[in-house]
Structures are given as structure tokens and as C-alpha cells.
Amino acid sequence: MENKHEGIGLIYKIMPKIMSEILPIGKDGKNIQQNYKFRGIDQVYNYVQPILAKNGVFMRCEILDDKRSERPSKSGGILTFVQIRVRYYFTAGDGSSIWTDAFGEGADSSDKAVAKAMSIAQKYAILQTFCIPTADEKDPENDSHEVSGKPKAKTKQVAPDDGIAELDSPPDKDEEFRTIPLTIGKKTVLHTKYEALDRFAEAKAKLGKELYYKILGENGYEKSNEIPQKDIPKLYYAMIEAYEQANGGKK
């Protein structure tokens, strides 16, 4: 953030006052499909807008960068994906302002992808600028667990610079959940779905987002966590093959 005018403007006196008036905003929205709670943009607007207006501060925005792509959906239609970087200005009555950059992503089969991306970007610009906490009773990172017995040694995970990461074995987990066979190098190793999705994250970093999502889209998926367990090996090998083709056969 930076001041748009010389000296310290009124905005620097008002922003701390606004922060002192903002209480936690709980995560009242729920994504049923992926089972997580969130703070919706309308919830944030309804709470913060009166406080901004009361203190004489308004927001304006400037889109700095946008990327668009189209991918097939599982239903056979076309999804438009939009990624944007937006600069939001908080301006006081004397013309002084501060700004913050935020990123947003949106996907839609009609004409709402930009609107969704803008809503996400503005929501996080507000939440992060004013450091708005949730109303959750505790943070998951506060949890601690006691274990019995001697801890098992874990295989160190290393992502080589010249290819998709190849590990001798996945991290220690209950064997009963390792049901997904993936051939890594010359070995076939059983993975849990969580470990398999870690492989997809590695592949995404190596392939780049465009090629990664192209492969998912060609197989009817938007995100890796939508892939049923039986199809995970097929898509993973497709990504390895795409990487080798893009790098002259190098694994």
C-alpha cells in the first residue's frame, strides 16, 4: 500500500478507527459439495459497507491484469475461466487514499465468470486490509495430538528440478487407505487419495496451469479433487506423458 499524496492524509487516521469498529465475521456460508464453510461476499458487504460510509471512506478499483480460457465441462458445455488481479483504493474525503492488490478466479458457463472473480478479489481485499477475523472458536493449528510408540521414519520428499517428483514411497499413513497404484519411476506404489492429489499438485507445478487444466478438461474435470479414485492413475500418467513430450522425452 502507499499514500497517493504527500504527507499523511486523513485516510491514515480513519483506517484504524474503522478497524476498531469491525468485529469478527463468522463463516455462515457452506459449500455442500466440498464440505467447507466460508464468508460470502454479500455477508462481508452488508457488514462493512455501513462502517465505511459512516467514516467517509469509499472504494474504487482498477483491473491490472486478466487471463481468460475456455474448457469443456463434465456436462458437455463450455466453461469460461477468468483470473484477475485488481487494485482496490480506499479513499477519504480529503482525497488521500491507500491501495491493496487482490487476486480473484471465477468460472461460469454463461457470462458471470468476471463478476465471480471480481467478487472474490474484493472480498479478500476487504478481509485482509482490515484483518477481519472469523468467529470460529479455535484455529485448527492450535490442535495438538499425542502419539504412542516410537515415530516411524518418513521418506524425504524431493521435487527434482528436471521432472515431476518421484518418491520411493509416500509418507507414512494407515495402509488400509492406500488403494491407488501409481507407477513412480520403475516402482508401483500404493497411495491414499490425499497422497495421489499431492502428485497432481506436483504435476501442476511442472506442467504449468494452462497445460494442467487442459488435461483435466479433456477428461471432463475442472479440479483434481473431482476425479474419482479409479481414474486417478489414468490422468496422472497422461500428465507425465504430456510433461515428457513438452521436454523432449525427459522424465
C-alpha positions as CSV (number, residue, x, y, z in Angstrom):
1,M,0.0,0.0,0.0
2,E,1.1,3.6,-0.5
3,N,-0.2,7.1,0.1
4,K,-1.3,8.9,-3.0
5,H,-0.5,12.3,-1.7
6,E,2.5,13.9,0.1
7,G,2.4,13.8,3.9
8,I,-0.1,11.8,5.9
9,G,-3.6,12.2,4.7
10,L,-6.9,11.7,6.5
11,I,-7.2,8.1,5.4
12,Y,-4.4,7.1,7.7
13,K,-6.4,8.4,10.7
14,I,-9.7,6.8,9.6
15,M,-8.5,3.3,8.7
16,P,-7.5,2.4,12.3
17,K,-10.9,3.8,13.5
18,I,-12.7,1.5,11.0
19,M,-10.7,-1.5,12.2
20,S,-11.7,-0.8,15.8
21,E,-15.3,-0.9,14.8
22,I,-15.2,-4.2,12.9
23,L,-16.0,-7.3,14.9
24,P,-15.3,-10.9,13.7
25,I,-17.4,-12.1,10.7
26,G,-18.4,-15.8,11.1
27,K,-18.3,-18.3,8.3
28,D,-22.0,-18.7,7.8
29,G,-22.0,-19.9,4.2
30,K,-21.4,-23.6,3.5
31,N,-20.2,-25.4,0.3
32,I,-22.2,-28.6,0.4
33,Q,-20.3,-30.4,-2.4
34,Q,-16.8,-29.9,-0.9
35,N,-17.9,-29.6,2.8
36,Y,-16.4,-26.4,3.9
37,K,-17.7,-23.1,5.4
38,F,-17.0,-19.6,4.0
39,R,-17.7,-15.9,4.4
40,G,-19.8,-14.9,1.4
41,I,-19.2,-11.5,-0.4
42,D,-22.8,-10.3,0.4
43,Q,-22.2,-11.1,4.1
44,V,-19.0,-9.0,4.0
45,Y,-20.7,-6.2,2.1
46,N,-23.6,-6.0,4.4
47,Y,-21.4,-5.7,7.5
48,V,-18.6,-3.5,6.2
49,Q,-20.4,-1.0,3.9
50,P,-22.2,0.9,6.7
51,I,-19.0,1.3,8.7
52,L,-17.1,2.6,5.6
53,A,-20.0,5.0,4.8
54,K,-20.2,6.2,8.4
55,N,-16.4,7.1,8.4
56,G,-16.5,8.7,5.0
57,V,-14.4,6.1,3.1
58,F,-15.3,4.7,-0.3
59,M,-13.6,2.0,-2.5
60,R,-12.8,2.1,-6.2
61,C,-10.9,-0.5,-8.2
62,E,-8.6,-0.9,-11.2
63,I,-8.1,-4.2,-13.0
64,L,-4.4,-4.6,-13.5
65,D,-4.3,-8.0,-15.3
66,D,-6.8,-10.6,-16.5
67,K,-6.5,-14.0,-18.1
68,R,-9.2,-16.0,-19.8
69,S,-9.6,-19.5,-21.0
70,E,-12.3,-21.9,-22.0
71,R,-12.6,-25.6,-21.0
72,P,-15.2,-28.3,-21.5
73,S,-17.4,-29.1,-18.6
74,K,-18.4,-32.6,-17.5
75,S,-21.9,-31.9,-18.8
76,G,-20.6,-31.2,-22.3
77,G,-20.8,-27.4,-22.2
78,I,-18.1,-24.8,-22.2
79,L,-16.8,-23.1,-19.0
80,T,-15.1,-19.7,-19.1
81,F,-12.3,-19.3,-16.6
82,V,-11.2,-15.9,-15.6
83,Q,-8.2,-14.9,-13.4
84,I,-7.7,-11.3,-12.5
85,R,-5.5,-9.0,-10.4
86,V,-7.3,-5.9,-9.1
87,R,-6.1,-2.9,-7.2
88,Y,-8.6,-1.5,-4.7
89,Y,-8.3,2.0,-3.4
90,F,-9.7,3.2,0.0
91,T,-10.2,6.9,-0.3
92,A,-11.1,9.5,2.3
93,G,-12.9,12.9,1.9
94,D,-9.6,14.8,1.6
95,G,-8.6,12.8,-1.4
96,S,-5.9,10.8,0.4
97,S,-6.0,7.0,-0.2
98,I,-4.2,3.7,0.2
99,W,-4.4,0.7,-2.0
100,T,-4.1,-3.0,-1.9
101,D,-3.9,-5.6,-4.7
102,A,-6.0,-8.8,-4.7
103,F,-6.5,-11.8,-6.9
104,G,-9.7,-13.5,-8.0
105,E,-10.7,-16.5,-10.0
106,G,-14.1,-17.3,-11.4
107,A,-15.7,-19.9,-13.7
108,D,-19.1,-19.9,-15.3
109,S,-20.9,-21.4,-18.3
110,S,-22.6,-18.1,-19.1
111,D,-21.4,-14.5,-18.6
112,K,-20.7,-14.5,-14.8
113,A,-17.1,-15.5,-14.7
114,V,-15.8,-11.9,-14.4
115,A,-18.4,-11.0,-11.8
116,K,-17.4,-14.0,-9.7
117,A,-13.7,-13.2,-10.0
118,M,-14.3,-9.6,-9.0
119,S,-16.4,-10.6,-6.0
120,I,-13.7,-12.9,-4.7
121,A,-11.0,-10.4,-5.2
122,Q,-12.9,-7.6,-3.4
123,K,-13.9,-9.9,-0.6
124,Y,-10.3,-10.8,0.2
125,A,-9.1,-7.2,-0.3
126,I,-11.5,-6.1,2.5
127,L,-10.8,-9.1,4.8
128,Q,-7.1,-8.7,4.5
129,T,-6.9,-4.9,4.6
130,F,-8.9,-4.7,7.8
131,C,-7.6,-8.0,9.3
132,I,-11.1,-9.2,9.9
133,P,-11.1,-12.4,12.0
134,T,-13.7,-15.2,11.9
135,A,-15.9,-16.0,14.8
136,D,-14.5,-19.5,15.0
137,E,-13.8,-20.7,18.5
138,K,-10.4,-22.0,17.6
139,D,-7.9,-22.3,14.8
140,P,-7.1,-25.9,13.6
141,E,-3.4,-25.1,14.0
142,N,-4.0,-25.0,17.8
143,D,-4.7,-28.7,17.9
144,S,-2.0,-31.0,19.2
145,H,-2.0,-34.7,19.3
146,E,-0.2,-37.2,21.5
147,V,1.2,-40.3,19.8
148,S,2.3,-43.6,21.3
149,G,5.3,-45.6,20.5
150,K,8.4,-44.6,18.5
151,P,7.7,-42.5,15.5
152,K,8.4,-44.1,12.1
153,A,10.9,-42.5,9.8
154,K,9.4,-40.8,6.8
155,T,10.8,-40.8,3.3
156,K,12.0,-37.3,2.4
157,Q,10.0,-35.7,-0.4
158,V,12.1,-34.0,-3.0
159,A,10.9,-32.5,-6.3
160,P,13.7,-32.6,-8.8
161,D,14.3,-29.6,-11.0
162,D,14.1,-31.6,-14.2
163,G,10.9,-33.5,-13.8
164,I,7.7,-34.4,-11.9
165,A,8.7,-35.5,-8.4
166,E,9.4,-39.2,-8.0
167,L,9.4,-40.6,-4.4
168,D,10.5,-44.0,-3.3
169,S,7.4,-44.2,-1.1
170,P,4.6,-41.9,0.1
171,P,4.5,-40.5,3.7
172,D,3.5,-42.9,6.5
173,K,-0.2,-43.4,6.7
174,D,-2.6,-46.2,7.5
175,E,-2.1,-49.0,5.0
176,E,-5.8,-49.7,4.6
177,F,-6.3,-46.4,2.9
178,R,-3.6,-46.9,0.3
179,T,-5.5,-48.3,-2.6
180,I,-4.4,-46.2,-5.6
181,P,-1.5,-47.7,-7.5
182,L,0.8,-45.2,-9.2
183,T,4.0,-46.2,-11.0
184,I,6.7,-43.8,-10.0
185,G,9.9,-44.3,-11.9
186,K,10.2,-48.1,-12.0
187,K,8.2,-48.8,-8.9
188,T,4.4,-49.1,-8.4
189,V,3.5,-47.6,-5.1
190,L,0.1,-47.6,-3.4
191,H,-1.2,-44.2,-2.5
192,T,-4.1,-42.8,-0.5
193,K,-6.3,-40.3,-2.4
194,Y,-4.7,-37.5,-0.5
195,E,-1.2,-38.6,-1.4
196,A,-2.3,-39.0,-5.1
197,L,-3.7,-35.5,-5.1
198,D,-0.3,-34.3,-3.9
199,R,1.1,-35.9,-7.1
200,F,-1.3,-33.8,-9.1
201,A,-0.1,-30.7,-7.3
202,E,3.5,-31.5,-8.3
203,A,2.4,-32.2,-11.8
204,K,0.6,-28.8,-11.9
205,A,3.8,-27.0,-10.8
206,K,5.9,-28.7,-13.5
207,L,3.4,-28.6,-16.4
208,G,2.1,-25.1,-15.8
209,K,-1.6,-24.2,-15.1
210,E,-2.6,-24.0,-18.8
211,L,-1.5,-27.5,-19.8
212,Y,-2.5,-29.0,-16.4
213,Y,-6.1,-27.7,-16.7
214,K,-6.2,-28.6,-20.4
215,I,-5.6,-32.2,-19.5
216,L,-8.2,-32.2,-16.7
217,G,-10.7,-30.5,-19.1
218,E,-10.1,-33.0,-21.9
219,N,-11.1,-35.7,-19.4
220,G,-14.2,-33.9,-18.2
221,Y,-12.9,-32.4,-14.9
222,E,-12.3,-28.9,-13.6
223,K,-10.3,-29.7,-10.5
224,S,-8.3,-32.7,-9.3
225,N,-10.4,-33.4,-6.3
226,E,-13.4,-34.2,-8.7
227,I,-11.6,-37.1,-10.2
228,P,-13.0,-40.5,-9.0
229,Q,-10.4,-42.8,-7.5
230,K,-10.5,-45.2,-10.4
231,D,-9.5,-42.5,-12.9
232,I,-6.6,-41.0,-10.9
233,P,-3.8,-43.3,-12.4
234,K,-5.0,-42.6,-16.0
235,L,-4.9,-38.9,-15.6
236,Y,-1.6,-38.9,-13.7
237,Y,0.1,-40.9,-16.5
238,A,-1.4,-38.5,-19.1
239,M,0.3,-35.7,-17.2
240,I,3.6,-37.5,-17.1
241,E,3.3,-38.2,-20.8
242,A,2.5,-34.5,-21.5
243,Y,5.5,-33.4,-19.5
244,E,7.8,-35.8,-21.3
245,Q,6.5,-34.6,-24.7
246,A,7.0,-31.0,-23.7
247,N,10.5,-31.7,-22.6
248,G,11.8,-33.9,-25.4
249,G,11.2,-37.2,-23.7
250,K,12.9,-36.2,-20.4
251,K,11.2,-37.6,-17.3
